[in-house]
């Protein structure tokens, strides 16, 4: 089922379906999903990570927030600070995502499931849902953790405006060795400095051979 020779095959179609669903529940756009896939693919390549084909990582990374489909839209779109019960509901989305993907026998589902389940873990063990630390966190999820925060902070949200690029890069640097894998942060900062944000995204799309669009059938 999950073959990937052109952008019109199932990997792109599944990712596109998820992007449409997240627009409805969370206001996330297909462009956000595409950027996460591209940044993750470029970062993986720059670190020499070759555990999975670039195209598979691109689409698996784009599914990282699939579990938000199971969180009430009123919570996801709330303009103010979440209370404790609302925060707890949001923090269920990694496990919901892993269950939706089934973490099946196919390599794509296993990869997407690992990313969905673990992309909110922290290097220091203070993340969720499992409290994993360091290299106990799957490398694919550590990669997505860096680029997801980078893109999220650069994007407008209902509860805050977007931050400037310099502020976001400073946040990543401050989080190295605490929130994030320090080697991945260093590599990503170097990528952005060398190629610019647009160049990093373009490189990821090229590596994945996807043309940069999620197909919304």
Secondary structure, DSSP 8 states (H G I E B T S, - for coil): ----SSTTSHHHHHHHHHHHHHHHHH---HHHHHHHHHHHHHHHHHTT--SS-HHHHHHHHHTTTGGGGGS-HHHHT-SS---HHHHHHHTTHHHHHHHHHTT-SSHHHHHHHHHHHHTT--TTS--SSS---GGGS-HHHHHHHHHHHHHHHTS-BTTB----HHHHHHHHHHHBTTTB-HHHHHHHHHHHHHHHHHHHHHHHHHHHTSTT-----
